[in-house]
């Protein structure tokens, strides 16, 4: 079967000429600057990988999307997403499926609606963030599409979940150290390996990995011996990290997966419901403890202050908001990003921008839900998870947005990949990783 990830490859003479030129450049630079020669060699290697198989770069980038370390003004996650986006645009499969085009139109609605805020408030961070918002939404969708449409969804999401497992193991280790030291109740764990992550960044990230392992759609081609331990470890990781918004979002999204009718529905919905009750009680008791805390300095009261500041910024600029990233741009308000998606969007881009935001997010849920059930359930549940999480924390935070949109794009691409395979070989089952024997069960 021909490769469905269409790449415009150069001819052999061009490849050899490029290799010769690159080798000559490295040989020339090596005695003069080892560092520069190494950088040039790495760039040549990356170009070679892209020429050989363009989808390799987006796939390999998947586990590193969780890295929030900074490279100048960009995070490592954004830097890799930016590079993967251009690889997907230049070498990706065409045409985009109707589903992906509809999702991109939803993103375009938000971009146009938020453009009014960029025009109304002229300052650098406002303009830069407008382009960044497209990268972590529309750009992420295109990157995910490239992975799914190439038939590498299992590898891409497998690498991402594997990274979530590593983060969770580090969090579990930190929790065990606390318990062995007699610390009770447990304090929130801030993972330190393989990346140092804040609990409110690590929690939502690991929650995405937990949901993917829980849903485990057949088209990923994962065996239970990988998916089940990954789910258990990631679930424990979310508990030890103690990001409450992640627990709430994960619980709601797992219910979406477990209760949606269909052959792909995971087992154990009853057990899941029993687990959600104590989690809900823990979250409510934890918030109540924060509200009654004598010193008044805790995450709940800080969020209340952030909401008040956000409401004030919107009240002063009701139609178009105070501008994107107003809380770090010296716009006359305290620098506190509102911990709620609605308030954050209202304060940044006003009522007009919020209307576009609602179209983008609700449209994404509806479009994902209308995919074939084995692809759409995970896509819709993951989008719901992000919406629920962001009611208790910041929404527009780099990888917090890009990771769910990348996975949504992977689901859409995987659906298109399965459809193309079925049109070329009608005897194939709908999910490319499901054997005919499994299809009959």
C-alpha positions in Angstrom: 0.0 0.0 0.0 1.3 3.4 -0.8 2.4 5.8 1.9 -0.6 8.0 2.8 1.6 10.7 4.3 2.4 12.5 1.1 5.8 14.2 1.1 7.4 16.2 -1.7 10.8 14.6 -1.7 13.8 16.1 -3.5 15.5 14.1 -6.2 18.6 12.0 -5.4 21.1 14.4 -6.9 19.8 17.2 -4.6 20.1 15.0 -1.6 23.7 14.1 -2.3 24.5 17.7 -3.0 23.0 18.8 0.3 24.9 16.1 2.2 28.2 17.1 0.5 27.6 20.8 1.3 26.7 20.0 4.9 29.7 17.8 5.5 32.0 20.5 4.0 30.4 23.1 6.3 31.0 21.0 9.4 34.5 20.1 8.4 35.3 23.9 7.9 33.7 24.9 11.2 35.1 22.1 13.4 38.6 23.4 14.0 37.3 27.0 14.4 34.2 26.5 16.7 33.2 23.0 18.0 29.9 24.4 19.3 28.9 26.0 16.0 30.0 22.8 14.1 27.8 20.7 16.4 24.8 23.0 15.9 25.2 22.9 12.1 25.5 19.0 12.3 22.3 18.8 14.3 20.4 21.0 11.9 21.6 18.9 8.9 20.6 15.8 10.7 17.1 17.2 11.4 16.7 18.3 7.7 17.8 14.8 6.7 15.2 13.2 8.9 12.5 15.5 7.5 13.5 14.6 3.9 13.5 10.9 4.8 10.2 10.8 6.5 8.5 14.2 7.5 6.2 12.7 10.1 9.2 11.6 12.3 9.7 15.1 13.7 6.1 15.6 14.9 6.0 12.1 16.4 9.3 12.5 18.2 8.2 16.0 19.5 5.1 14.5 21.2 6.7 13.6 24.5 8.6 16.9 24.7 5.5 19.0 24.4 5.3 18.8 28.2 8.7 20.7 28.6 7.9 24.2 29.9 11.6 25.3 30.0 12.2 28.5 28.2 14.2 29.2 25.0 14.2 33.0 25.1 10.5 34.1 25.0 9.3 30.6 23.9 9.0 27.4 25.8 10.5 24.2 24.6 7.0 23.0 23.9 6.1 26.0 21.8 9.4 25.8 19.9 8.9 22.2 19.0 5.3 22.8 18.1 6.4 25.7 15.8 8.9 23.5 14.0 6.5 20.6 13.7 3.8 22.9 12.4 5.9 24.0 9.4 6.9 20.4 8.7 3.3 19.4 8.7 2.3 22.3 6.5 5.0 21.9 3.9 5.1 18.1 3.7 1.7 17.0 5.1 -1.0 15.0 3.5 -3.5 16.9 1.3 -6.3 17.6 1.2 -7.3 18.1 4.8 -10.4 16.2 5.8 -13.7 18.0 6.1 -13.6 17.5 9.9 -10.2 19.1 10.2 -11.3 22.0 8.0 -14.4 22.6 10.2 -12.2 22.6 13.3 -9.8 25.1 11.7 -12.8 27.3 10.8 -13.8 27.3 14.5 -10.3 28.4 15.4 -10.5 31.1 12.7 -13.7 32.5 14.2 -11.9 33.0 17.5 -8.9 34.5 15.8 -11.0 37.0 13.9 -13.0 37.8 17.1 -9.8 38.4 19.1 -8.3 40.5 16.4 -10.4 43.4 17.5 -8.6 43.4 20.8 -5.3 43.5 19.0 -6.4 46.5 16.9 -7.9 48.3 19.9 -4.8 47.9 22.1 -1.5 48.3 20.3 1.4 46.8 22.3 3.9 44.1 21.4 2.7 41.3 23.7 -0.8 41.7 22.4 0.2 41.1 18.8 2.7 38.3 19.6 0.1 36.4 21.7 -2.5 36.6 18.9 -0.1 34.6 16.6 0.8 32.3 19.6 -2.9 31.6 20.2 -3.2 30.3 16.6 -0.1 28.2 17.0 -1.4 26.4 20.1 -4.9 25.8 18.6 -4.9 25.7 14.8 -1.2 24.9 14.5 -1.6 22.1 17.0 -4.5 20.6 15.1 -2.4 20.5 11.9 0.5 18.8 13.8 -1.9 16.2 15.2 -3.4 15.6 11.8 0.0 14.9 10.3 0.6 12.2 12.9 -2.8 10.6 12.7 -3.1 10.8 8.9 0.3 9.1 8.5 -0.8 6.0 10.5 1.6 6.9 13.4 -1.1 7.7 16.0 -0.1 4.8 18.2 3.5 5.8 18.2 2.8 9.5 18.8 0.3 9.1 21.6 2.4 6.2 23.0 5.4 8.4 23.4 3.3 11.1 25.0 1.7 8.7 27.5 5.1 7.2 28.2 6.3 10.7 29.2 3.3 11.1 31.4 4.2 7.7 33.1 7.7 9.0 33.9 6.3 12.2 35.4 3.8 10.2 37.4 6.5 7.8 38.7 8.4 10.8 40.0 5.3 12.2 41.6 4.5 8.9 43.2 8.0 8.6 44.5 7.7 12.1 46.1 4.4 11.1 47.8 6.0 7.9 49.2 8.9 9.9 50.6 6.3 12.1 52.3 4.5 9.1 53.8 7.7 7.5 55.0 8.6 10.8 56.7 5.3 10.8 58.6 3.7 13.6 56.6 -0.1 13.4 56.8 -2.2 14.7 55.1 0.0 14.6 52.0 1.2 17.8 50.5 1.0 18.4 46.7 4.0 16.9 44.9 5.8 19.0 42.3 7.5 16.6 39.8 11.2 17.3 39.3 12.1 14.7 36.7 12.4 14.4 33.7 11.3 18.0 33.9 10.7 20.3 36.8 6.9 21.1 36.6 4.5 23.1 38.7 1.7 20.9 40.0 -0.9 23.0 38.1 1.1 22.2 34.9 1.9 18.6 35.6 -1.6 17.7 36.8 -3.5 18.7 33.6 -0.7 17.1 31.5 -0.8 13.8 33.2 -4.6 13.9 33.2 -4.5 13.9 29.4 -2.3 10.8 29.4 -4.6 9.1 32.0 -7.6 9.7 29.8 -5.9 8.4 26.6 -4.8 5.2 28.5 -8.3 4.8 29.9 -10.1 5.1 26.6 -7.4 3.1 24.7 -9.3 3.1 21.3 -8.5 0.1 19.1 -6.9 2.2 16.4 -3.9 2.9 18.7 -3.0 -0.7 18.5 -1.9 -0.8 22.1 -1.9 -4.0 24.1 -3.5 -4.1 27.6 -0.1 -4.9 29.2 1.0 -1.3 28.2 -2.3 0.6 28.5 -3.5 -0.7 31.9 -0.3 -0.1 33.9 0.0 3.3 32.2 -3.5 4.2 33.2 -2.9 3.1 36.9 0.4 4.9 37.2 -0.9 8.1 35.6 -4.0 8.0 37.8 -1.9 7.7 40.9 0.3 10.4 39.6 -2.6 12.8 39.3 -3.7 12.0 42.9 -0.2 12.6 44.3 0.3 15.8 42.3 -3.0 17.0 43.9 -4.0 19.4 41.1 -7.7 19.7 42.0 -8.8 21.1 38.7 -7.1 18.1 37.0 -9.0 15.6 39.2 -12.4 17.3 38.4 -11.6 17.5 34.7 -10.4 13.9 34.6 -13.4 12.6 36.4 -15.9 14.3 34.0 -14.0 13.2 30.9 -13.7 9.6 32.0 -17.5 9.6 32.6 -17.9 10.8 29.0 -15.8 7.9 27.7 -17.3 5.3 30.1 -21.0 6.2 29.6 -21.1 6.8 25.8 -22.9 3.9 24.2 -21.0 1.8 21.7 -18.8 -1.2 21.3 -15.6 0.8 22.1 -16.9 1.7 25.6 -14.4 0.7 28.3 -15.4 -1.7 31.0 -15.7 -0.8 34.7 -18.1 2.2 34.4 -19.6 1.3 37.8 -16.2 1.1 39.5 -15.4 4.5 37.9 -18.6 6.0 39.4 -17.6 4.7 42.8 -14.1 6.2 42.5 -15.5 9.6 41.5 -17.5 10.0 44.7 -14.5 10.1 47.1 -12.6 12.3 44.7 -15.5 14.8 44.6 -15.6 14.7 48.4 -11.8 15.3 48.7 -12.0 18.3 46.3 -14.9 19.9 48.2 -13.3 19.4 51.6 -10.0 20.7 50.3 -11.7 23.9 49.0 -13.7 24.3 52.2 -10.4 24.0 54.2 -8.9 26.8 52.1 -11.9 29.0 52.6 -11.8 28.6 56.4 -8.0 28.8 56.6 -7.1 31.4 59.2 -4.1 32.9 57.4 -6.0 33.4 54.1 -3.1 32.6 51.9 -3.8 29.6 49.8 -4.6 28.7 46.2 -8.4 29.2 46.6 -8.2 32.7 48.1 -5.5 33.6 45.5 -7.8 32.5 42.7 -10.6 34.7 44.2 -8.2 37.7 44.0 -7.3 36.8 40.4 -11.0 36.6 39.5 -11.7 40.0 41.0 -8.8 41.6 39.0 -10.0 39.9 35.8 -13.5 41.2 36.3 -12.2 44.7 36.9 -10.1 44.6 33.7 -13.2 43.5 31.7 -15.4 46.0 33.4 -13.1 48.8 32.2 -13.0 47.3 28.6 -16.2 45.4 28.1 -16.3 45.1 24.3 -12.8 44.2 23.3 -11.1 43.5 26.7 -7.8 44.9 28.0 -5.7 43.1 25.4 -4.0 39.7 25.2 -1.5 39.1 28.0 -2.6 42.3 29.7 -1.6 40.9 33.1 2.1 40.9 32.1 2.1 44.0 29.9 1.9 46.8 32.5 -1.6 47.7 31.5 -2.4 49.3 34.9 -3.7 46.1 36.6 -1.9 43.8 39.1 -0.1 41.0 37.2 -2.4 38.1 37.9 -3.7 35.8 35.1 -7.4 35.1 35.9 -7.9 31.5 36.9 -11.0 30.9 34.8 -11.3 30.5 31.1 -14.4 32.8 30.8 -13.0 35.6 33.0 -9.6 35.3 31.4 -11.1 35.5 27.9 -13.5 38.3 28.8 -10.7 40.4 30.4 -8.4 39.8 27.4 -10.6 40.1 24.3 -14.0 41.2 25.7 -17.5 40.1 24.8 -16.7 39.9 21.1 -13.7 37.6 21.8 -15.6 35.5 24.3 -18.3 34.8 21.6 -15.5 33.5 19.3 -14.0 31.5 22.1 -17.3 29.8 22.8 -17.7 29.0 19.1 -14.2 27.5 19.0 -14.5 25.3 22.1 -18.2 24.1 21.8 -17.7 23.7 18.1 -14.7 21.4 18.8 -16.8 19.3 21.1 -19.6 19.0 18.6 -17.4 18.2 15.7 -15.4 15.6 17.6 -18.6 14.0 18.9 -19.8 13.6 15.3 -16.7 11.6 14.3 -17.1 7.8 14.2 -17.5 6.7 17.8 -14.1 4.9 18.1 -12.3 8.2 17.1 -14.7 10.8 18.4 -15.2 9.6 21.9 -11.6 10.3 23.0 -11.5 13.5 21.0 -14.7 14.9 22.6 -13.9 13.7 26.1 -10.4 15.3 25.9 -11.9 18.7 24.8 -14.5 18.5 27.6 -11.7 17.8 30.0 -9.8 20.9 29.0 -13.0 23.0 29.3 -13.8 21.7 32.8 -10.2 22.1 34.0 -10.0 25.7 32.8 -13.0 26.8 34.9 -10.7 26.5 37.9 -7.3 27.6 36.4 -5.8 29.6 33.6 -6.8 28.5 30.0 -4.3 30.3 27.8 -1.1 28.6 29.0 1.0 27.2 26.1 1.1 23.4 26.4 -2.1 23.3 28.4 -3.9 24.3 25.2 -1.6 22.8 22.6 -1.5 19.2 24.0 -5.3 18.7 23.9 -5.6 20.2 20.4 -2.7 18.1 19.1 -4.4 14.9 20.4 -7.7 16.1 18.9 -5.9 16.5 15.6 -4.4 13.0 15.9 -7.9 11.6 16.4 -9.2 13.4 13.3 -6.1 12.3 11.3 -6.5 8.7 12.4 -10.1 8.7 11.3 -9.1 9.9 7.9 -6.3 7.4 7.7 -8.7 4.6 8.5 -11.2 5.8 5.9 -8.5 5.9 3.2 -7.3 2.5 4.0 -10.9 1.2 3.8 -11.5 2.9 0.5 -8.3 1.3 -1.0 -8.8 -2.1 0.6 -12.5 -2.6 1.3 -11.9 -5.8 3.2 -10.1 -3.9 6.0 -12.0 -3.2 9.3 -12.7 0.4 10.2 -9.9 0.6 12.8 -6.6 -0.3 11.1 -5.2 -2.0 14.2 -8.2 -4.3 14.7 -8.0 -7.7 13.2 -10.9 -9.4 11.5 -11.1 -11.8 14.5 -11.3 -9.0 17.0 -13.9 -7.2 14.8 -16.3 -10.0 15.3 -16.0 -10.0 19.1 
